[in-house]
Amino acid sequence: MQALMQQAAQMQSQLMAAQQELAETQVTGSAGGGLVRVTMTGSGEITDVTIDPKAIDPDDVESLQDLIVAAVRDASRQVAELASHAMGPLAGGLGGLGLPGM
């Protein structure tokens, strides 16, 4: 039982370190061939939005809005991939502890 508790504590420590590293990582999503770029941390916080002046058409605000949404989605997808890569081995390791439902 003691070994199991030590293994769980070690995995928790590794998980916390992976979460911290992920939170400090930044990704940039883009849309419209780079006309709109969104920078996001691994924890999902948007830290920067860059819009190329070519993307700004006062008569077509809807297209710019769509580009912003697409860039945010692209950044979110990248964050999800990073999280899956960083947390995957740790989450998979919980099943090895013999904990039901893991």
C-alpha positions as CSV (number, residue, x, y, z in Angstrom):
1,M,0.0,0.0,0.0
2,Q,2.9,2.4,0.8
3,A,4.4,1.8,-2.6
4,L,1.1,2.5,-4.2
5,M,0.8,5.8,-2.3
6,Q,4.4,6.8,-3.3
7,Q,3.7,6.0,-6.9
8,A,0.5,8.1,-6.8
9,A,2.3,11.0,-5.2
10,Q,5.1,10.8,-7.8
11,M,2.5,10.8,-10.6
12,Q,0.7,13.8,-9.1
13,S,4.0,15.7,-9.0
14,Q,4.7,14.8,-12.6
15,L,1.1,15.9,-13.6
16,M,1.5,19.2,-11.8
17,A,4.9,19.8,-13.5
18,A,3.3,19.0,-16.9
19,Q,0.4,21.3,-16.3
20,Q,2.8,24.1,-15.3
21,E,4.9,23.6,-18.4
22,L,1.7,23.5,-20.6
23,A,0.5,26.8,-19.0
24,E,3.7,28.5,-19.9
25,T,3.7,27.2,-23.5
26,Q,2.3,29.5,-26.2
27,V,0.9,28.6,-29.6
28,T,-0.2,30.8,-32.4
29,G,-3.3,29.9,-34.5
30,S,-3.9,31.6,-37.8
31,A,-6.6,32.1,-40.4
32,G,-6.9,33.6,-43.8
33,G,-3.3,32.8,-44.8
34,G,-2.0,34.6,-41.7
35,L,-4.2,37.7,-42.0
36,V,-5.4,37.0,-38.4
37,R,-3.2,35.4,-35.8
38,V,-4.2,34.5,-32.2
39,T,-1.6,33.6,-29.6
40,M,-2.8,31.5,-26.7
41,T,-1.2,29.9,-23.7
42,G,-1.4,26.2,-23.1
43,S,-4.0,26.9,-20.4
44,G,-6.3,28.5,-23.0
45,E,-5.6,32.2,-22.2
46,I,-5.5,34.4,-25.3
47,T,-2.5,36.7,-25.0
48,D,-2.4,38.4,-28.4
49,V,-4.5,39.0,-31.5
50,T,-2.8,40.3,-34.6
51,I,-4.9,41.5,-37.6
52,D,-3.3,42.4,-40.9
53,P,-4.8,45.7,-42.1
54,K,-5.6,43.9,-45.4
55,A,-8.2,41.9,-43.5
56,I,-10.1,45.0,-42.5
57,D,-12.9,45.9,-44.8
58,P,-15.6,48.2,-43.2
59,D,-18.1,46.8,-45.7
60,D,-17.4,43.2,-44.7
61,V,-17.0,43.0,-41.0
62,E,-18.5,39.5,-41.0
63,S,-15.5,38.0,-42.8
64,L,-13.1,39.5,-40.3
65,Q,-15.2,38.1,-37.5
66,D,-15.1,34.7,-39.1
67,L,-11.3,34.9,-39.5
68,I,-10.9,35.7,-35.8
69,V,-13.1,32.7,-34.8
70,A,-11.1,30.4,-37.1
71,A,-7.8,31.6,-35.7
72,V,-9.0,31.1,-32.1
73,R,-10.2,27.6,-33.1
74,D,-6.8,26.8,-34.7
75,A,-5.0,27.9,-31.5
76,S,-7.4,25.9,-29.3
77,R,-6.8,22.8,-31.5
78,Q,-3.0,23.3,-31.0
79,V,-3.4,23.6,-27.2
80,A,-5.5,20.4,-27.2
81,E,-2.8,18.6,-29.1
82,L,-0.2,19.9,-26.7
83,A,-2.2,18.9,-23.7
84,S,-2.9,15.4,-25.1
85,H,0.8,14.9,-25.8
86,A,1.9,16.3,-22.4
87,M,-0.8,14.7,-20.2
88,G,-1.4,11.5,-22.2
89,P,1.3,9.4,-20.7
90,L,0.5,10.6,-17.2
91,A,-3.3,10.0,-17.6
92,G,-2.6,6.6,-19.1
93,G,-0.4,5.7,-16.1
94,L,-3.2,6.0,-13.6
95,G,-4.7,2.8,-14.9
96,G,-1.4,1.1,-14.0
97,L,-2.1,1.9,-10.3
98,G,-5.0,-0.5,-10.3
99,L,-7.5,2.2,-9.6
100,P,-11.0,1.3,-10.7
101,G,-12.4,3.3,-13.6
102,M,-9.0,4.8,-14.6
